[in-house]
Amino acid sequence: MPMDIEGMKRFPIEDFLARLGHHPVQRRANAVWYRSPYREEKTPSFKVNPEKNLWYDFGAGMGGNIFALAGEFIGSGDFITQARYVAEVSGMPLPEHEPHRSSEVRQAGGQSFENVEILPLQNRALLHYLHERGIPSAIAIANCKEMRYTTHGKRYFAVAFGNGSGGYEIRNPFFKGCVPPKDVTLLPSGSTACNVHEGFMDYLSARALGIGNGEDHLVLNSVSNVARAYRHLDGYGQIKCYLDNDEAGRRTLEALGTRYGERVSDCSGIYGGCKDLNEHLQKTLAERQAQRENEKKSKSIKM
């Protein structure tokens, strides 16, 4: 992996927290105390030892080095993901390479993509897959591409959603992955408000539901990309968050709230009881279909 792991391990946790908008409440001999940066608390129980560059959260009963702390922010136990987040926040270089459309591209998980082709989305099986998830073909075709690729000697196809660095998030009924480099996707329309989504399926769902019409949208393509989003979000007066109703989504919302304060609004109440916006869309469509069927039955009985 093209990064200085030891250099990142020595990056001061105090500076790391400061870049994320968290500042100490109290200083003692060799202990710096904070309110936990990734959960709510009134009494500071989060301790940093600057000499050893380690942290410990007494309220949660856990601690470790800077990578473990990054994992708590982004909700990931994967070291590669943690290291990338530390690199982003600390400003350390993390070289990434543009995908070669006619040769092999390998993602972090080891999946290889060969003879990659990017085409307009037209495959009926892919459009049907999106339709089953509540995404109309018109919205899918306007926002996505079709990727054809070879892996392990076999040819496959997938829905492809591009990011700001030339990489793609790819999905089909049996596979979820990405072709690097990894980055966020900004979809501007000239608005002062930006709608933030965790994944592109949620963005497509927002379009299907009419959410954020006339406003800008930003897709993180992973909560680990939140620091990459700052360069875009810094200029917005209003940031509407449609993040997953889980621990990782909550922590991402907290990170954005810490940086942007009252400019951030949590819109997850719209899909309360559902994991994300796409699940809410599917549930809404199923309820509408059930209602139509009930109305038909009522009419037939009256006749």
C-alpha positions as CSV (number, residue, x, y, z in Angstrom):
1,M,0.0,0.0,0.0
2,P,1.6,3.3,-1.1
3,M,1.7,5.2,2.2
4,D,3.9,5.7,5.2
5,I,2.1,3.7,7.9
6,E,4.6,4.5,10.6
7,G,4.4,8.2,9.8
8,M,0.7,8.2,10.1
9,K,0.9,6.2,13.3
10,R,3.0,9.0,14.8
11,F,0.7,11.8,13.7
12,P,-0.5,13.4,16.9
13,I,-4.0,12.3,17.9
14,E,-4.5,15.8,19.3
15,D,-4.0,17.3,15.8
16,F,-6.1,14.6,14.3
17,L,-9.0,15.5,16.6
18,A,-8.5,19.2,16.0
19,R,-8.8,18.8,12.3
20,L,-12.2,17.0,12.9
21,G,-13.3,19.9,15.1
22,H,-12.8,18.3,18.5
23,H,-10.9,20.3,21.1
24,P,-9.7,19.3,24.7
25,V,-11.8,20.2,27.7
26,Q,-9.0,19.8,30.3
27,R,-5.2,19.2,30.4
28,R,-3.2,17.5,33.1
29,A,0.3,16.3,33.4
30,N,0.4,13.8,30.6
31,A,-3.3,13.5,29.9
32,V,-5.6,15.5,27.6
33,W,-9.3,15.1,28.2
34,Y,-12.1,15.4,25.7
35,R,-15.8,14.7,25.5
36,S,-16.0,11.6,23.4
37,P,-15.8,12.7,19.8
38,Y,-18.0,9.9,18.4
39,R,-20.7,9.6,21.0
40,E,-22.7,12.0,23.2
41,E,-21.6,12.7,26.8
42,K,-21.6,15.6,29.3
43,T,-18.6,14.6,31.5
44,P,-15.3,14.2,29.6
45,S,-14.2,10.5,29.7
46,F,-12.0,10.4,26.6
47,K,-8.3,10.6,27.4
48,V,-5.3,11.2,25.1
49,N,-1.8,10.4,26.1
50,P,0.4,12.7,23.9
51,E,3.6,11.1,24.9
52,K,2.5,7.6,23.8
53,N,0.1,9.0,21.2
54,L,-2.7,6.7,22.4
55,W,-6.3,7.2,23.5
56,Y,-8.7,5.6,25.8
57,D,-12.5,6.1,26.1
58,F,-13.4,5.3,29.7
59,G,-17.1,5.6,29.0
60,A,-16.9,3.0,26.3
61,G,-14.1,0.9,27.7
62,M,-11.9,0.9,24.7
63,G,-8.9,2.6,23.2
64,G,-5.8,2.3,21.0
65,N,-3.8,4.1,18.4
66,I,-4.8,6.6,15.7
67,F,-6.0,3.9,13.3
68,A,-8.4,2.4,16.0
69,L,-9.7,5.9,16.5
70,A,-10.3,6.4,12.8
71,G,-12.2,3.1,12.8
72,E,-14.6,4.5,15.5
73,F,-15.2,7.6,13.4
74,I,-16.0,5.8,10.2
75,G,-17.5,2.6,11.6
76,S,-15.0,0.3,10.0
77,G,-12.6,-2.4,11.4
78,D,-10.8,-2.7,8.1
79,F,-7.2,-1.4,8.5
80,I,-6.9,-0.2,4.9
81,T,-10.0,1.9,5.2
82,Q,-8.8,3.3,8.6
83,A,-5.4,4.2,7.1
84,R,-7.0,6.0,4.1
85,Y,-9.2,8.0,6.5
86,V,-6.1,9.0,8.6
87,A,-4.3,10.0,5.5
88,E,-7.2,12.2,4.3
89,V,-7.6,13.9,7.7
90,S,-3.9,14.4,8.4
91,G,-3.2,15.6,4.9
92,M,-0.6,12.9,4.2
93,P,-0.2,11.9,0.6
94,L,-2.1,8.8,-0.5
95,P,-1.2,8.1,-4.2
96,E,-4.0,6.6,-6.2
97,H,-4.0,5.7,-9.8
98,E,-6.5,6.3,-12.6
99,P,-8.1,3.1,-13.8
100,H,-6.9,1.8,-17.2
101,R,-10.0,1.1,-19.2
102,S,-8.3,-1.5,-21.4
103,S,-6.0,-3.2,-18.9
104,E,-6.3,-4.7,-15.4
105,V,-7.6,-2.6,-12.4
106,R,-7.6,-4.1,-8.9
107,Q,-9.6,-2.8,-6.0
108,A,-8.6,-2.9,-2.4
109,G,-10.4,-6.2,-1.7
110,G,-8.4,-8.0,-4.4
111,Q,-11.1,-8.1,-7.1
112,S,-9.6,-7.5,-10.5
113,F,-11.3,-5.9,-13.5
114,E,-9.9,-6.5,-17.0
115,N,-11.0,-5.1,-20.5
116,V,-13.2,-2.5,-18.8
117,E,-15.8,-0.8,-21.0
118,I,-18.0,2.1,-20.0
119,L,-21.2,2.5,-22.0
120,P,-24.6,4.1,-21.8
121,L,-26.9,2.2,-19.4
122,Q,-29.1,0.0,-21.6
123,N,-28.8,-3.6,-20.3
124,R,-32.4,-4.8,-19.6
125,A,-31.3,-7.0,-16.7
126,L,-29.6,-4.1,-15.0
127,L,-32.5,-1.8,-15.6
128,H,-34.8,-4.5,-14.2
129,Y,-32.5,-4.8,-11.1
130,L,-32.8,-1.0,-10.5
131,H,-36.6,-1.1,-11.1
132,E,-36.9,-3.8,-8.4
133,R,-35.2,-1.3,-6.1
134,G,-37.7,1.4,-7.0
135,I,-35.5,3.3,-9.4
136,P,-37.2,4.4,-12.7
137,S,-35.3,3.7,-15.9
138,A,-35.3,7.4,-16.9
139,I,-33.6,8.4,-13.6
140,A,-31.1,5.4,-13.8
141,I,-30.1,6.2,-17.4
142,A,-29.7,9.9,-16.7
143,N,-27.3,9.3,-13.8
144,C,-25.6,6.0,-14.4
145,K,-23.5,4.1,-16.9
146,E,-23.1,0.5,-17.8
147,M,-19.8,-1.2,-17.1
148,R,-18.7,-4.4,-18.9
149,Y,-15.6,-6.1,-17.5
150,T,-13.7,-9.4,-17.3
151,T,-12.7,-11.1,-14.1
152,H,-11.3,-14.6,-13.6
153,G,-11.7,-15.1,-17.4
154,K,-15.5,-14.4,-17.3
155,R,-17.4,-11.4,-18.7
156,Y,-19.7,-9.5,-16.4
157,F,-21.8,-6.3,-16.5
158,A,-22.8,-3.8,-13.8
159,V,-24.4,-0.5,-13.1
160,A,-21.6,2.1,-12.8
161,F,-21.8,5.4,-11.0
162,G,-18.9,7.8,-11.5
163,N,-17.0,9.8,-8.9
164,G,-15.0,13.0,-9.0
165,S,-11.6,11.3,-9.6
166,G,-12.6,9.0,-12.5
167,G,-13.4,5.9,-10.5
168,Y,-16.8,4.1,-10.4
169,E,-19.0,2.5,-7.8
170,I,-20.5,-0.6,-9.4
171,R,-23.5,-2.8,-8.6
172,N,-25.4,-5.7,-10.0
173,P,-27.8,-8.2,-8.2
174,F,-24.8,-10.3,-7.1
175,F,-21.9,-7.9,-6.6
176,K,-21.1,-4.6,-4.9
177,G,-17.7,-3.0,-5.4
178,C,-15.7,-0.1,-6.9
179,V,-13.2,0.6,-9.6
180,P,-10.6,2.9,-8.1
181,P,-9.7,5.7,-7.4
182,K,-12.3,6.1,-4.6
183,D,-13.9,9.6,-4.2
184,V,-17.1,11.5,-3.6
185,T,-19.5,12.5,-6.4
186,L,-20.8,16.1,-6.6
187,L,-23.9,16.8,-8.7
188,P,-24.2,20.6,-8.8
189,S,-27.1,22.7,-10.0
190,G,-26.0,26.1,-8.7
191,S,-27.9,25.9,-5.4
192,T,-26.7,27.1,-2.0
193,A,-28.1,23.9,-0.5
194,C,-26.6,20.5,-0.8
195,N,-28.2,17.1,-0.1
196,V,-25.6,14.5,1.2
197,H,-26.2,10.8,0.6
198,E,-24.1,7.8,1.7
199,G,-24.4,5.8,-1.5
200,F,-25.6,6.4,-5.1
201,M,-28.6,4.1,-4.6
202,D,-29.8,6.6,-2.0
203,Y,-29.2,9.5,-4.4
204,L,-31.2,7.8,-7.1
205,S,-34.0,7.1,-4.5
206,A,-34.0,10.8,-3.6
207,R,-34.5,11.6,-7.3
208,A,-37.3,9.1,-7.5
209,L,-39.0,10.6,-4.5
210,G,-38.5,14.2,-5.7
211,I,-36.2,15.1,-2.8
212,G,-33.9,18.0,-3.3
213,N,-35.2,19.0,-6.7
214,G,-33.3,22.1,-7.9
215,E,-30.6,21.6,-5.3
216,D,-27.1,20.2,-5.3
217,H,-26.4,16.6,-4.3
218,L,-23.2,15.0,-3.0
219,V,-22.7,11.2,-2.8
220,L,-20.1,10.1,-0.3
221,N,-19.8,6.6,-1.9
222,S,-18.6,5.5,1.6
223,V,-18.7,7.1,5.0
224,S,-14.9,6.8,5.0
225,N,-14.9,9.6,2.3
226,V,-16.4,12.2,4.6
227,A,-13.1,14.2,4.8
228,R,-13.0,14.3,1.0
229,A,-16.4,15.9,0.9
230,Y,-15.2,19.0,2.9
231,R,-13.7,20.7,-0.1
232,H,-17.1,20.7,-1.7
233,L,-19.3,21.2,1.4
234,D,-17.4,24.2,2.9
235,G,-19.1,26.6,0.5
236,Y,-22.8,25.6,1.2
237,G,-25.1,27.5,3.4
238,Q,-27.3,24.5,4.0
239,I,-26.3,20.8,4.2
240,K,-29.1,18.3,4.3
241,C,-28.0,14.8,5.4
242,Y,-29.8,11.6,4.2
243,L,-27.4,9.1,5.9
244,D,-28.1,5.6,7.0
245,N,-29.9,4.9,10.2
246,D,-27.0,3.1,11.8
247,E,-23.9,3.8,13.9
248,A,-21.7,4.7,10.9
249,G,-24.3,7.1,9.6
250,R,-24.7,8.7,13.0
251,R,-21.0,9.2,13.4
252,T,-20.7,10.8,10.0
253,L,-23.6,13.1,10.8
254,E,-21.7,14.1,14.0
255,A,-18.5,14.8,12.1
256,L,-20.4,17.0,9.7
257,G,-22.3,18.7,12.5
258,T,-19.0,19.4,14.3
259,R,-17.5,21.0,11.2
260,Y,-20.6,23.0,10.0
261,G,-22.7,23.5,13.0
262,E,-26.2,24.8,12.3
263,R,-25.7,24.5,8.6
264,V,-26.3,20.8,8.9
265,S,-29.7,19.2,9.2
266,D,-30.5,15.6,9.8
267,C,-33.2,14.4,7.4
268,S,-33.2,10.8,8.4
269,G,-36.6,11.2,10.1
270,I,-38.2,11.0,6.6
271,Y,-37.3,7.3,6.5
272,G,-37.6,6.5,10.2
273,G,-37.9,2.8,10.7
274,C,-35.9,2.1,7.5
275,K,-32.1,1.6,7.2
276,D,-31.8,4.1,4.4
277,L,-33.6,6.1,1.7
278,N,-33.7,3.3,-0.8
279,E,-35.4,0.9,1.7
280,H,-37.9,3.7,2.4
281,L,-38.6,4.1,-1.3
282,Q,-39.2,0.4,-1.8
283,K,-41.5,0.4,1.2
284,T,-43.4,3.4,-0.1
285,L,-43.9,1.9,-3.5
286,A,-45.1,-1.5,-2.0
287,E,-47.6,0.4,0.2
288,R,-48.9,2.3,-2.8
289,Q,-49.2,-0.9,-4.8
290,A,-51.1,-2.6,-1.9
291,Q,-53.4,0.4,-1.7
292,R,-54.2,0.3,-5.4
293,E,-55.0,-3.4,-5.2
294,N,-57.3,-2.8,-2.2
295,E,-59.1,-0.1,-4.1
296,K,-59.6,-2.4,-7.1
297,K,-61.0,-5.1,-4.8
298,S,-63.4,-2.5,-3.2
299,K,-64.6,-1.4,-6.6
300,S,-65.2,-5.0,-7.8
301,I,-67.2,-5.8,-4.6
302,K,-69.4,-2.7,-5.0
303,M,-70.1,-3.7,-8.6
